[in-house]
Amino acid sequence: MYAGNHRFVTGTPRHPNQDADHRVAVADGQHPFAVIVGCSDSRLAAEIIFDRGLGDLFVVRTAGHTVGPEVLGSVEYAVTVLGTPLVVVLGHDSCGAVQAARAVGTGTPPAGNLRAVVDAVVPSLHRAAERGVESIDEIVDIHIACTVEAMLDRSPVLAAEVEAGRCAVVGMLYRLSAG
């Protein structure tokens, strides 16, 4: 993944596994090498920023890379059924979900279903406050770590796969301006 991101950052992508022959080859089954649980921000397309193609990544995206039952079920499917050995929580600087959650503290309530996203981010804000962290980007770092912890706490299936050494769950931060 690092090599693919390096190609993306340096403007030398190879666009692997994106041709017609590969499309036919993966039509009968998928064997992704990583699950990406990422933010739905339109600038954070995992297949592009990691220079990957069809069948390489199993991508689940939500605002603020929040993890509810549907996300956890998707990750469990990738790990237990597809045998994917790596789960990456992919966050990014200037995250709008973190900013929205922080705005609630200043009296700006979220509208509609955005409340669920904000509620999922609030524990990360509490941890940041306990540590005296105020910068949005530092809060994003904390939110990535909290998301990793939440996935393992809320999914006994995923925790068992990690404990057995069949899977790892890690966090990564993407810098929007740097790639």
C-alpha positions in Angstrom: 0.0 0.0 0.0 2.9 2.4 0.8 4.4 1.8 -2.7 1.1 2.5 -4.4 0.6 5.7 -2.3 4.1 6.7 -3.3 3.3 6.3 -6.9 0.1 8.4 -6.4 2.0 11.1 -4.6 4.8 11.3 -7.2 2.4 11.3 -10.1 3.6 8.0 -11.4 0.6 5.7 -10.9 0.6 2.3 -12.7 -3.2 1.7 -12.4 -2.6 -2.0 -11.8 -5.4 -4.6 -12.1 -7.7 -2.2 -14.0 -7.6 -3.7 -17.5 -10.3 -5.9 -19.2 -8.3 -9.1 -18.7 -8.1 -8.6 -15.0 -11.8 -7.6 -14.8 -12.6 -11.0 -16.3 -10.1 -12.8 -14.0 -11.8 -11.4 -10.8 -15.4 -11.8 -12.0 -15.7 -15.2 -10.3 -14.3 -14.2 -6.9 -12.5 -11.7 -4.9 -9.4 -12.0 -2.8 -8.6 -8.5 -1.5 -5.4 -8.1 0.5 -6.8 -5.3 2.7 -10.0 -3.9 4.0 -10.1 -0.2 4.1 -12.6 1.4 6.5 -12.4 5.0 5.4 -14.1 8.3 5.5 -16.6 9.0 2.7 -14.9 12.3 1.9 -14.8 12.5 -1.9 -11.0 13.2 -1.8 -10.2 9.9 -0.1 -10.8 7.3 -2.7 -8.6 4.4 -1.5 -8.2 2.7 -4.9 -6.8 5.9 -6.3 -4.6 7.0 -3.4 -3.1 3.6 -3.0 -2.9 3.0 -6.8 -4.8 -0.3 -6.7 -7.3 -2.0 -9.0 -10.2 -4.3 -9.1 -10.2 -7.0 -6.4 -7.3 -5.5 -4.5 -9.1 -3.6 -1.7 -12.4 -4.2 0.1 -13.5 -0.7 0.8 -16.2 0.4 3.3 -16.7 4.2 3.6 -18.7 6.2 6.0 -18.5 9.9 7.2 -15.8 10.1 9.8 -15.0 6.4 9.3 -17.6 5.6 11.9 -18.3 1.9 12.5 -21.9 0.7 13.2 -23.2 -2.9 12.8 -23.3 -2.7 9.0 -19.7 -1.6 8.7 -18.6 -4.3 11.2 -20.5 -6.9 9.4 -18.8 -5.9 6.1 -15.4 -6.1 7.8 -16.2 -9.5 9.4 -17.2 -10.8 6.0 -14.0 -9.7 4.3 -11.9 -11.1 7.1 -13.7 -14.4 7.8 -15.1 -15.3 4.4 -12.6 -13.7 2.0 -9.6 -14.3 4.2 -8.4 -10.7 4.1 -5.5 -10.3 6.5 -5.3 -6.6 7.0 -7.9 -4.0 8.1 -7.0 -0.3 7.8 -8.9 2.5 9.4 -8.2 5.4 7.0 -8.8 8.9 8.3 -7.7 12.2 7.0 -6.9 15.7 8.1 -9.6 18.4 8.2 -12.3 15.7 8.7 -15.7 17.2 8.4 -17.3 14.7 10.7 -14.8 15.6 13.5 -15.5 19.3 12.8 -19.3 18.7 12.9 -19.0 16.8 16.2 -16.9 19.6 17.6 -19.4 22.2 16.5 -22.0 20.5 18.7 -20.0 21.7 21.7 -20.4 25.3 20.5 -24.2 25.0 20.2 -24.5 24.0 16.5 -26.7 20.8 16.5 -26.4 18.5 13.5 -29.4 18.1 11.2 -31.2 14.8 10.5 -29.2 11.6 10.4 -25.9 13.5 10.7 -26.6 13.2 14.5 -25.6 9.5 14.3 -22.3 10.4 12.7 -21.6 13.1 15.3 -22.6 10.7 18.2 -20.1 8.2 16.9 -17.3 10.8 16.9 -18.1 12.3 20.3 -16.1 9.7 22.4 -13.0 10.7 20.4 -13.6 14.3 21.4 -13.9 13.3 25.0 -10.6 11.4 24.8 -8.9 14.4 23.1 -10.3 16.7 25.9 -8.9 14.4 28.6 -5.5 14.8 26.9 -5.7 18.5 26.4 -5.8 18.2 22.6 -7.7 20.9 20.7 -6.4 20.8 17.1 -8.8 19.2 14.6 -5.9 17.2 13.0 -4.7 15.9 16.4 -8.3 15.0 17.2 -8.5 13.1 13.9 -5.4 11.0 15.0 -7.2 10.2 18.3 -10.4 9.4 16.4 -8.5 6.9 14.1 -7.1 5.1 17.2 -10.6 5.2 18.9 -12.1 3.6 15.8 -9.6 0.8 15.8 -10.4 0.2 19.4 -14.1 0.4 18.8 -13.9 -2.2 16.0 -12.1 -4.7 18.2 -14.4 -4.0 21.2 -17.7 -4.3 19.3 -16.7 -7.2 17.1 -15.8 -10.4 19.0 -15.4 -12.1 15.5 -12.7 -9.5 14.5 -11.0 -9.6 17.9 -10.8 -13.4 17.7 -9.2 -13.2 14.2 -6.6 -10.7 15.5 -5.9 -12.8 18.6 -5.4 -15.9 16.4 -2.9 -14.0 14.2 -5.0 -14.2 11.1 -5.6 -10.5 10.8 -4.2 -7.1 11.9 -6.2 -3.9 12.4 -4.2 -0.7 12.0 -4.9 3.0 11.6 -3.5 5.3 8.9 -3.8 9.1 8.3 -4.0 10.6 4.9 -3.0 14.2 4.3 -5.2 15.8 1.8 -2.7 18.3 0.4 0.3 15.9 0.4 -1.3 12.7 -0.7 
